[in-house]
Amino acid sequence: MPTKVRKTWVQALQKNNSVTITMSYGIVGLSRCAYYYQPKLQDDSMIISVLNAITDRHLR
C-alpha cells in the first residue's frame, strides 16, 4: 500500500477514534519517519537546471 494512502488512514484513525498518533501509525504499519516525512522539492526540475548550467560552463 502506498505511503500516501497509509497517511490518510492514520489521519482518519485520529479523527474518528480516540487514538494517539503513535498508536495510529503503528496500527496502519507505517514508520514514524514515513509519517512525518515532508519532501523538500515538488519535482527535480530545479536540480536538473542547476546541473545543466554547471555542465554547460565546464565543457572539456
LUMKEKOL-356491 format. One record per residue: residue in three letters; x, y, z of N, C-alpha, C, O, CB in turn. Coordinates in pm, whole numbers, padded with zeros to 5 digits, always signed. Glycine has a CB too. Example, Ala and Ser with C-alpha at 12.3 -4.5 7.8 and 13.67 -1.06 7.14 Angstrom:
2
ALA+01319-00569+00780+01230-00450+00780+01320-00330+00780+01424-00332+00846+01131-00447+00905;SER+01285-00225+00708+01367-00106+00714+01290+00003+00787+01341+00114+00804+01408-00060+00572;
END
This chain:
60
MET+00084-00117+00000+00000+00000+00000+00090+00125+00000+00187+00130+00076-00096-00001+00122;PRO+00060+00224-00082+00143+00345-00087+00140+00423+00046+00043+00418+00121+00095+00436-00200;THR+00247+00493+00072+00261+00570+00195+00154+00677+00206+00103+00703+00316+00398+00633+00203;LYS+00119+00739+00096+00019+00845+00098-00117+00793+00148-00186+00862+00223+00003+00906-00042;VAL-00152+00673+00107-00278+00612+00149-00272+00581+00298-00369+00604+00370-00307+00483+00068;ARG-00160+00529+00343-00145+00497+00485-00152+00622+00572-00208+00619+00681-00012+00426+00510;LYS-00096+00733+00523-00105+00859+00598-00250+00902+00614-00289+00950+00721-00025+00969+00528;THR-00330+00886+00509-00472+00923+00520-00543+00832+00618-00633+00876+00689-00540+00917+00382;TRP-00506+00704+00623-00565+00612+00720-00531+00654+00863-00616+00650+00951-00518+00468+00695;VAL-00405+00694+00884-00362+00740+01016-00443+00862+01058-00490+00870+01172-00210+00772+01016;GLN-00459+00956+00968-00536+01077+00999-00682+01044+01026-00745+01106+01112-00525+01178+00885;ALA-00737+00948+00954-00876+00907+00976-00891+00841+01112-00990+00864+01182-00922+00812+00865;LEU-00795+00758+01150-00800+00695+01282-00797+00799+01393-00871+00787+01491-00683+00598+01299;GLN-00714+00900+01379-00705+01004+01480-00833+01086+01487-00879+01123+01596-00587+01095+01452;LYS-00890+01113+01374-01009+01198+01367-01134+01126+01418-01213+01184+01493-01031+01245+01224;ASN-01151+01001+01378-01274+00928+01409-01270+00853+01542-01375+00822+01599-01304+00831+01299;ASN-01152+00823+01592-01137+00746+01716-01045+00822+01810-00974+00914+01768-01081+00604+01687;SER-01046+00785+01934-00956+00848+02030-00826+00767+02036-00797+00699+02134-01022+00857+02171;VAL-00749+00778+01927-00624+00703+01913-00511+00804+01901-00524+00904+01830-00627+00607+01789;THR-00400+00779+01969-00285+00869+01959-00217+00853+01824-00243+00757+01750-00185+00841+02073;ILE-00131+00947+01793-00057+00942+01666+00029+00816+01661+00030+00745+01560+00031+01069+01649;THR+00100+00789+01769+00189+00673+01773+00112+00543+01753+00154+00456+01678+00265+00670+01906;MET+00000+00531+01820-00081+00410+01806-00137+00397+01665-00140+00288+01609-00196+00411+01907;SER-00180+00509+01607-00244+00503+01476-00145+00464+01366-00180+00382+01281-00306+00637+01442;TYR-00023+00518+01366+00070+00474+01262+00125+00336+01291+00174+00269+01200+00184+00573+01246;GLY+00120+00292+01415+00156+00155+01447+00052+00057+01397+00086-00050+01346+00173+00139+01597;ILE-00076+00092+01410-00185+00008+01363-00180-00008+01211-00198-00117+01158-00321+00066+01406;VAL-00155+00102+01144-00154+00103+00997-00028+00037+00941-00028-00007+00826-00164+00246+00945;GLY+00078+00029+01021+00202-00031+00975+00292+00069+00904+00365+00033+00812+00173-00146+00884;LEU+00285+00193+00947+00366+00300+00888+00473+00340+00989+00445+00349+01109+00277+00423+00849;SER+00594+00363+00943+00700+00404+01034+00683+00550+01072+00616+00627+01003+00839+00380+00971;ARG+00745+00587+01182+00738+00725+01230+00801+00821+01129+00748+00929+01104+00807+00738+01367;CYS+00913+00782+01073+00982+00865+00974+00896+00888+00851+00888+01000+00800+01116+00801+00933;ALA+00832+00783+00804+00748+00795+00685+00627+00884+00711+00583+00956+00622+00701+00657+00639;TYR+00574+00881+00834+00458+00964+00866+00493+01113+00865+00417+01195+00815+00401+00924+01002;TYR+00608+01146+00921+00647+01287+00933+00727+01341+00815+00757+01460+00811+00727+01306+01058;TYR+00762+01257+00719+00844+01299+00606+00773+01405+00521+00656+01388+00485+00881+01178+00519;GLN+00843+01511+00491+00794+01618+00403+00897+01637+00292+01011+01675+00321+00770+01752+00484;PRO+00862+01613+00168+00959+01634+00060+00996+01781+00047+00910+01868+00063+00904+01581-00074;LYS+01121+01808+00018+01168+01947+00010+01131+02011-00123+01095+02129-00126+01319+01953+00029;LEU+01138+01937-00231+01103+01990-00363+00988+01909-00421+00980+01788-00401+01226+01987-00457;GLN+00901+01976-00494+00790+01907-00558+00837+01824-00676+00786+01715-00701+00684+02007-00603;ASP+00936+01875-00750+00991+01800-00863+01140+01830-00874+01193+01914-00801+00917+01835-00996;ASP+01206+01762-00964+01350+01774-00979+01392+01875-01085+01510+01880-01121+01409+01640-01012;SER+01302+01955-01135+01335+02046-01243+01440+02150-01202+01525+02187-01282+01210+02116-01292;MET+01434+02197-01078+01532+02295-01030+01672+02232-01025+01769+02294-01066+01492+02349-00891;ILE+01681+02113-00974+01809+02044-00966+01865+02017-01105+01984+02036-01129+01795+01911-00887;ILE+01781+01974-01195+01823+01945-01332+01876+02071-01401+01977+02065-01470+01707+01886-01413;SER+01807+02183-01382+01852+02307-01446+01985+02355-01389+02069+02406-01464+01746+02415-01429;VAL+02006+02340-01260+02134+02379-01199+02247+02290-01250+02355+02339-01283+02126+02372-01045;LEU+02223+02160-01256+02325+02069-01307+02356+02095-01454+02472+02087-01495+02282+01924-01288;ASN+02256+02124-01533+02279+02158-01673+02361+02286-01688+02447+02295-01775+02146+02173-01747;ALA+02334+02385-01604+02411+02509-01608+02557+02485-01572+02647+02544-01633+02351+02613-01513;ILE+02582+02399-01474+02718+02368-01433+02792+02293-01545+02907+02324-01574+02718+02283-01302;THR+02726+02198-01607+02792+02123-01714+02815+02209-01838+02912+02187-01910+02709+02001-01751;ASP+02728+02307-01863+02748+02397-01976+02870+02486-01955+02940+02519-02051+02624+02482-01998;ARG+02895+02526-01831+03011+02612-01802+03143+02535-01804+03247+02594-01832+02993+02678-01666;HIS+03141+02407-01775+03263+02330-01762+03274+02224-01870+03286+02105-01841+03269+02266-01625;LEU+03271+02266-01993+03289+02174-02105+03435+02139-02121+03521+02222-02087+03233+02234-02235;ARG+03467+02024-02169+03607+01983-02190+03655+02024-02325+03770+01998-02361+03624+01834-02174;
END
